[in-house]
Amino acid sequence: MQDQNEGGAPPRFKPVPWMALENAADVELWVEEHNRSMQDNIARHETVYGVCFTLAEGGEIYMQTSPDGAVILDVTPEAAWVAPLIMAAARVEAPAGALWVLPDDKLVQLMIGLSSLIASSMLVVGHPFGRRRHYGAGR
């Protein structure tokens, strides 16, 4: 659940307790605050950054947005139980793997749907979106 540090250095970012988002205005405010935090804390040379949501019932969801605005979710195996909620909130089918790519217009519904399940959030840098499941798989 931590950003990728070399040499066992302590993580740069710490989990922040989650405050439930109840409507579109709450989500928009969270996005604005999250974007400001990323601008303040992530250097220009750093890549593959986003947010990690730790779910109260287990597992993590890593989220980032692509340059074209798509919402990319990397759902850990421990959080696979949340797939039906993502499908319902975003009105999409489940992907073959753990990496979900959703249109940007699904972010508000997704965040409202997930909000009551999130225990904390944390900025992450260097997360290998979708690639970690291939390590040790003969690749």
Stockholm file with secondary structure:
# STOCKHOLM 1.0

chainA/1-139         MQDQNEGGAPPRFKPVPWMALENAADVELWVEEHNRSMQDNIARHETVYGVCFTLAEGGEIYMQTSPDGAVILDVTPEAAWVAPLIMAAARVEAPAGALWVLPDDKLVQLMIGLSSLIASSMLVVGHPFGRRRHYGAGR
#=GR chainA/1-139 SS CCCCCGGGCCCSCCCEECCCCCSHHHHHHHHHHHHHHHHHHSCTTCCSEEEEEEETTSCEEEEEECTTCCEEEEECGGGGGGHHHHHHHHTCCCCSSSEEEECGGGHHHHHHHHHTTEEEEEEEESCCTTTGGGTTTTC
#=GC SS_cons         CCCCCGGGCCCSCCCEECCCCCSHHHHHHHHHHHHHHHHHHSCTTCCSEEEEEEETTSCEEEEEECTTCCEEEEECGGGGGGHHHHHHHHTCCCCSSSEEEECGGGHHHHHHHHHTTEEEEEEEESCCTTTGGGTTTTC
//
